[in-house]
C-alpha cells in the first residue's frame, strides 16, 4: 500500500501524512499562517452571530446586592 498523501490546507503542497511533523500542514510557517487567519477572523465556523456582550458600565454585577444580608 502506498503512503497516504494530503495537500497542505495553506499552500496546497503535497505531503506524506505519516512523515509530516506539522500535519495537516507542510511546515510550521503554514501552520502559523492558518492560526493567524483564525485569530483575525478571516476564517470562522459558519453559524449565528453571538449576541453582543453588555457594556461593563453600570452593569448589575458592579452594584452591591440589595435585600436581606446573608449571615
Secondary structure, DSSP 8 states (H G I E B T S, - for coil): ----EEE-TTT--EEEGGG-TTTTSSSHHHHHHHHHHHHTTSS---S--------STT-GGGS---SS---
